Amino acid sequence: MYILCSTLILQPSLYSLSNSYYLCPAMTKVITVAVVEDARDIRESLVTLIDSNAAFTCSDAYASAEAAITGIPANIPDVVLMDINLPGMSGVEAVRQLKEKLPEINFLMCTVFKDDENIFESLRAGAGGYILKSSSSQKILEAIKELQEGGAPMSATIAKQVIDSFYKIPKEVVLKHAELTIRELEVLQLLSRGLIGKEVADRLGLTLQTIRNHCANIYSKLQVNTKLEAINIVFGRKYQ
């Protein structure tokens, strides 16, 4: 029997994973976890999963980023399991704000989104791991434990995308220009290779107007007026 909660499937048989996770001499502290998830059924399932294992305890559960930003500082957990698509403020922005105030907290994104934009914006905001809601109950608990122990857990497909993206855009560029989104960097890199707007749109599966909007945002953020100026600032090359 399975409990189906949107895209998250939790198996009741995995609620008690005492054979896989147990308190031993090396694990002297129960890992406290806060859940931020707007879908009630998924939120309650995650709380049940966490509280049903002796190695973890759910400190709080929040239905919005705003509630989390208010509540988490008053009851600081070890790990925050954060959704992205929340009503009002996004989970990514919540991570950014909370990480700045409480750098000791580990943030694990748990979402349905697996596009480059959300992945890298989450990591740049301060998330230490990124897993999909389609992950099994055991994988979710393993990810929480790994993150608390200093690892960087990611679903397999997400890890591959991260590696592939670093091949496309130099890591130092991503880190240096945090004001630009991953999509904006992708647009600018394709323009730097000589593609025109329509070709960039076709390559990325976007409309030409969307590409124009990205360019306008890039120019505004970098405070430049031309494509060449933007390319030279970001990629450090000299284009004539």
N, C-alpha and C positions, 0 to 999 in steps of 0.2 A: 504494500500500500504506500502511496506517495501523497504528500500534501503539495498541491500545486499553487504557487503564489506568483502570479504573473510569469516572469521568465525564471524565477528562482524556484528550484525544486529541492525541498528538504526531505530526507528520508527519516521517518520516525526511528528506525533502527540505528541511525547514526547520531541521534540526540544524546545517547549515552555511549561515549567513545572511551570508556575507562580502560579498555584493553590497549588503545592506541595512545591515550593521553592520561597520565596519572602523575600525582605529586610524588617526586622522589627526592632524595637528599640534594640533588643538584638544582632542583626547582623549589626554592624556598619561598617564593611569593606567587600567589595567585595573580594572574594577569587580569586587570580590570579593563573592561571594554565598554565604550559608549557607542550607541548605534544612532545614525542620522539617516532616516529613510521616511519618505512621505507616505508610501503605500502601507496602510495599516497591517494588512495580512503579511507582507514581507517583513515589516518591522517586528511584528510579534513572533514570527517564525525564527528570525535571527536571535531575538532575546531568548527564546526557548532553547535554541541550539547552544548558545553560549552558557546559559545557566545550568544546562543539563550535564555539563562536564566539570569535573572537580578542579581542573587546571585553570578555569576561566570564571569570571563573574561579570554580569552586565551591570554597570554602575548607573546608567541612565539611557533612555531612548527618546529621541527627538523627532518631530515630524517636519521640522523646517530648519534651514540654516540659521535663521534669526534666533530661534529658540536655543539652538546649540551654542551659538556665540554668547548668549546670555547665561546658559546653564553650565557649560563645561568648565569655565574658570572657577565656579563655586564647588565643583566636585570633579577634580582632575583625574582622568583615567590614564592608563598606560597607552591604550590604543583607541583610536576613533575609527569606526567603520563608516565610511562616508559615501552616500549616493551623490551623483552629479546633478541630475535633472530634478531639482527641488522647486517647489513653488516660491516665488520671490527670488531671493538671492540664490545663486548656484552653489553647489557643493565645492566647486573649485575656489570660488571667492571666499567661502567660509574657511577653507583650509588655509588660504593665504593670510587671512586676518588672524586666525587662531594660532597659526605657526609663528607669526611675528610676536605675539604676546606670550605664547607658551611653547617655546622651542623644544621642550623635553617630551612633548606628546608625539607619538607616532601615528601617522594618518595612513589608512588603507582605503583606497577607493574601491567601492563595490558597486558596479554599474552594468548597464546593458551596452554602453557605448564603447566601441572599439576602433574609433577613427583616430588618426594621428593628432588631430587638433585637441581633442579632449585628453588623450593620453599625455601629451607633452605639457599642456597647460596645467594639468594636475601635478605632474612631477615638478614643474617649475614653481608651482605654488607652495610646494613643500611636502607633498605626499611621498611616502617611502615605498609604497607598493600599489599595485593596480590589478584587481581581479574582476572577472566577469560574474554576474549574478547566476549565470548558468553553471558555475562551478559547483561541485558536489559539496555536501556539508563538511566532509572530512577535509577537503582542499581549503575551505574557508577557515577552518580552525588551524590547519597547518600554516596558512598564510599569516594569521594573527600571531602565532607563536614565532614563526620565522622573523617577522618584522620586529617583534619585541626583543629578539635575540641579536638584532643588528643586521639582519638580512634585508633584501629588497625583493619580496615576493611578487611575481607577476604570472598571470595565466600564460600558457605556452604561446598562444597566438599573439598576445600583447608583447611578450619579450621579443618575438621575431620582428614585430613591427618597429619596436624601439631600435633594434640593431639595424634594420633596413633603412630607417629614417636617418640614422647617423651616417650611413653611406651617402645619402642624398644631400644632407646639409651638415657641414662640419660641426662637430660637437662644440668647439669653441665659439662658433657663431651663435649657436642656440643659447649658450650660457651668457655670452656677452651682450646680446641684444634681447633681453628679457621683455622689453617694451613691445616687441613685435610678436605676433602669434605665429605658430608653426605654419599656418596657411599663408600668412603674409610673407614669411621667409621663402616658402616654396614658390610663390608667385614671383618674388624678386629674383630668385635664383634662375628660374626659367627665362625671365626677361634678360638676365645677364648672359644667357647663352645665345641670345639673338632672336628668340621667339617673339612674335608680335602678340598683341592682346588676344586676338581670336585663337591663335595657336595655343596660348597658355590656357585659355578657357576650355578648349577641346581636350588638352592633355589632362586637366584636372577635373573634367566633367562638370564645369561650371558655366554660367552664362557670361557673356562679354561684359554686361553691366556689373556683375559681381566682381569681375577682375578689376574693372575701373574703380569700384568702391574700395577694393583692397589697396589699390595704388594710392588713392586719395588718403586713406588711413596711414599708409606707410610714409607718405610725404609729410603729413601732419605730425606724426610721431617723431620723425627724424628732423623735422623743421628744414626741409629742402623743397625745391621747386621742380626738379627734374629726375627722370629715371636714372640718369648717369650719376648724379650726385648721390642718390640713395644706394646704388650698387657699390660705388666707391667707399662709402662709409661702412657698409655692412660686410662686404667681401674683401675690402682692402686692395682692390685691383684698380688699375687705371684704364678706363675705357675712353676712347676718343670718339 
